[in-house]
Amino acid sequence: MPIVTVQQGPRDIALKRDLVARITDAFVEAYRIPAETVQVWIHEVPADSWGAAGKLVADK
């Protein structure tokens, strides 16, 4: 059973639904497994808890 973890900033629920469907479809096609065996976990990190290039994303 594949488990895919996505770490990202907060996104709209419609975008997350689409992402989960596309990731699942990719695993079904690549591994020839049932969609029911694919799990996608989305870990959303707030902009004030994430840094890039030495600065908080919230400060950009």
N, CA, C and O of each residue as an XYZ file, in Angstrom:
240
protein
N       0.844     -1.170      0.000
C       0.000      0.000      0.000
C       0.892      1.237      0.000
O       1.566      1.499      0.996
N       0.915      2.002     -1.084
C       1.711      3.230     -1.113
C       1.077      4.310     -0.241
O      -0.141      4.487     -0.219
N       1.940      5.021      0.473
C       1.521      6.198      1.227
C       2.356      7.358      0.717
O       3.585      7.325      0.783
N       1.690      8.377      0.212
C       2.358      9.560     -0.327
C       2.117     10.712      0.640
O       0.973     10.979      1.009
N       3.175     11.393      1.052
C       3.039     12.550      1.931
C       3.397     13.806      1.151
O       4.457     13.888      0.530
N       2.502     14.775      1.191
C       2.711     16.063      0.525
C       2.844     17.114      1.616
O       1.948     17.273      2.444
N       3.950     17.824      1.616
C       4.128     18.932      2.552
C       4.032     20.212      1.749
O       4.736     20.405      0.758
N       3.130     21.091      2.207
C       2.871     22.318      1.444
C       2.254     23.362      2.350
O       1.874     23.084      3.488
N       2.163     24.569      1.820
C       1.406     25.605      2.495
C      -0.081     25.347      2.299
O      -0.465     24.539      1.453
N      -0.913     26.021      3.068
C      -2.358     25.814      2.962
C      -2.881     26.074      1.552
O      -2.465     27.021      0.885
N      -3.796     25.222      1.114
C      -4.431     25.343     -0.203
C      -5.929     25.139     -0.052
O      -6.396     24.580      0.941
N      -6.662     25.590     -1.030
C      -8.109     25.423     -1.095
C      -8.458     23.937     -1.183
O      -7.716     23.165     -1.789
N      -9.567     23.533     -0.591
C      -9.947     22.123     -0.567
C     -10.168     21.555     -1.966
O      -9.893     20.378     -2.201
N     -10.654     22.363     -2.891
C     -10.861     21.883     -4.269
C      -9.521     21.520     -4.912
O      -9.427     20.524     -5.629
N      -8.498     22.315     -4.659
C      -7.166     22.015     -5.197
C      -6.609     20.737     -4.579
O      -5.967     19.941     -5.264
N      -6.857     20.543     -3.278
C      -6.370     19.331     -2.616
C      -7.105     18.097     -3.136
O      -6.491     17.042     -3.294
N      -8.396     18.208     -3.404
C      -9.130     17.074     -3.978
C      -8.536     16.680     -5.323
O      -8.338     15.497     -5.600
N      -8.256     17.671     -6.151
C      -7.679     17.409     -7.469
C      -6.295     16.777     -7.337
O      -5.975     15.829     -8.054
N      -5.485     17.291     -6.438
C      -4.141     16.748     -6.231
C      -4.197     15.285     -5.803
O      -3.471     14.450     -6.343
N      -5.059     14.974     -4.833
C      -5.182     13.597     -4.354
C      -5.623     12.668     -5.482
O      -5.109     11.557     -5.609
N      -6.567     13.118     -6.296
C      -7.035     12.294     -7.421
C      -5.910     12.047     -8.423
O      -5.742     10.927     -8.907
N      -5.145     13.084     -8.734
C      -4.062     12.936     -9.718
C      -2.930     12.045     -9.208
O      -2.391     11.229     -9.955
N      -2.574     12.205     -7.937
C      -1.536     11.355     -7.363
C      -1.994      9.903     -7.364
O      -1.234      9.007     -7.732
N      -3.230      9.672     -6.954
C      -3.776      8.317     -6.940
C      -3.766      7.718     -8.335
O      -3.344      6.576     -8.519
N      -4.227      8.481     -9.320
C      -4.230      7.993    -10.704
C      -2.831      7.630    -11.182
O      -2.653      6.638    -11.889
N      -1.836      8.430    -10.798
C      -0.458      8.158    -11.217
C       0.039      6.830    -10.648
O       0.694      6.061    -11.351
N      -0.267      6.559     -9.390
C       0.149      5.288     -8.786
C      -0.599      4.113     -9.389
O      -0.012      3.056     -9.623
N      -1.885      4.286     -9.643
C      -2.679      3.219    -10.257
C      -2.094      2.864    -11.623
O      -1.960      1.687    -11.958
N      -1.748      3.878    -12.404
C      -1.192      3.639    -13.739
C       0.219      3.048    -13.673
O       0.525      2.088    -14.380
N       1.069      3.618    -12.829
C       2.470      3.186    -12.779
C       2.639      1.804    -12.145
O       3.441      1.000    -12.620
N       1.900      1.527    -11.092
C       2.082      0.279    -10.345
C       1.018     -0.772    -10.652
O       1.117     -1.917    -10.211
N      -0.001     -0.370    -11.414
C      -1.110     -1.286    -11.738
C      -1.721     -1.887    -10.463
O      -1.842     -3.103    -10.311
N      -2.098     -0.978     -9.558
C      -2.707     -1.374     -8.287
C      -4.079     -0.723     -8.164
O      -4.350      0.262     -8.851
N      -4.947     -1.248     -7.308
C      -6.252     -0.626     -7.110
C      -6.125      0.738     -6.417
O      -5.276      0.924     -5.545
N      -6.963      1.666     -6.809
C      -6.950      3.007     -6.217
C      -7.149      2.952     -4.702
O      -6.635      3.798     -3.971
N      -7.892      1.959     -4.243
C      -8.183      1.838     -2.821
C      -6.937      1.596     -1.972
O      -6.970      1.779     -0.755
N      -5.848      1.189     -2.602
C      -4.628      0.902     -1.845
C      -3.714      2.114     -1.712
O      -2.718      2.061     -0.991
N      -4.040      3.199     -2.395
C      -3.190      4.395     -2.379
C      -3.701      5.367     -1.322
O      -4.879      5.723     -1.305
N      -2.800      5.789     -0.443
C      -3.145      6.791      0.560
C      -2.305      8.037      0.310
O      -1.108      7.948      0.038
N      -2.947      9.200      0.404
C      -2.253     10.479      0.242
C      -2.493     11.295      1.505
O      -3.635     11.572      1.872
N      -1.413     11.673      2.157
C      -1.493     12.491      3.356
C      -0.992     13.883      3.013
O       0.101     14.038      2.469
N      -1.782     14.886      3.327
C      -1.391     16.280      3.077
C      -1.085     16.931      4.417
O      -1.942     17.026      5.296
N       0.146     17.373      4.548
C       0.593     18.065      5.755
C       0.752     19.535      5.376
O       1.666     19.896      4.634
N      -0.132     20.369      5.884
C      -0.076     21.796      5.561
C       0.679     22.554      6.647
O       0.405     22.417      7.839
N       1.629     23.347      6.200
C       2.473     24.120      7.099
C       2.132     25.597      6.930
O       2.217     26.121      5.820
N       1.749     26.277      8.008
C       1.439     27.704      7.901
C       2.667     28.512      7.472
O       3.804     28.134      7.756
N       2.423     29.616      6.793
C       3.502     30.457      6.279
C       4.415     30.977      7.382
O       5.580     31.277      7.118
N       3.912     31.092      8.622
C       4.764     31.573      9.718
C       5.565     30.454     10.375
O       6.285     30.685     11.346
N       5.434     29.239      9.839
C       6.196     28.102     10.361
C       7.067     27.471      9.288
O       7.437     26.302      9.396
N       7.397     28.234      8.254
C       8.113     27.695      7.107
C       9.081     28.754      6.612
O       8.695     29.904      6.403
N      10.312     28.379      6.428
C      11.305     29.328      5.952
C      11.932     28.893      4.646
O      12.044     27.700      4.361
N      12.339     29.868      3.857
C      13.052     29.621      2.597
C      14.002     30.789      2.361
O      13.641     31.949      2.560
N      15.202     30.471      1.941
C      16.217     31.485      1.640
C      16.479     32.392      2.847
O      16.731     33.588      2.694
N      16.417     31.811      4.037
C      16.750     32.562      5.251
C      15.640     33.420      5.813
O      15.880     34.177      6.753
N      14.424     33.333      5.272
C      13.312     34.162      5.736
C      12.053     33.332      5.862
O      11.865     32.355      5.137
N      11.190     33.726      6.784
C       9.883     33.082      6.862
C       9.090     33.386      5.600
O       9.148     34.497      5.074
N       8.363     32.413      5.128
C       7.526     32.609      3.939
C       6.502     33.704      4.215
O       6.125     34.439      3.302
N       6.045     33.821      5.466
C       5.072     34.846      5.833
C       5.623     36.253      5.644
O       4.853     37.198      5.470
N       6.948     36.407      5.677
C       7.571     37.725      5.549
C       7.873     38.107      4.107
O       8.356     39.211      3.852
N       7.607     37.242      3.189
C       7.921     37.543      1.783
C       6.796     38.291      1.119
O       6.889     38.625     -0.062
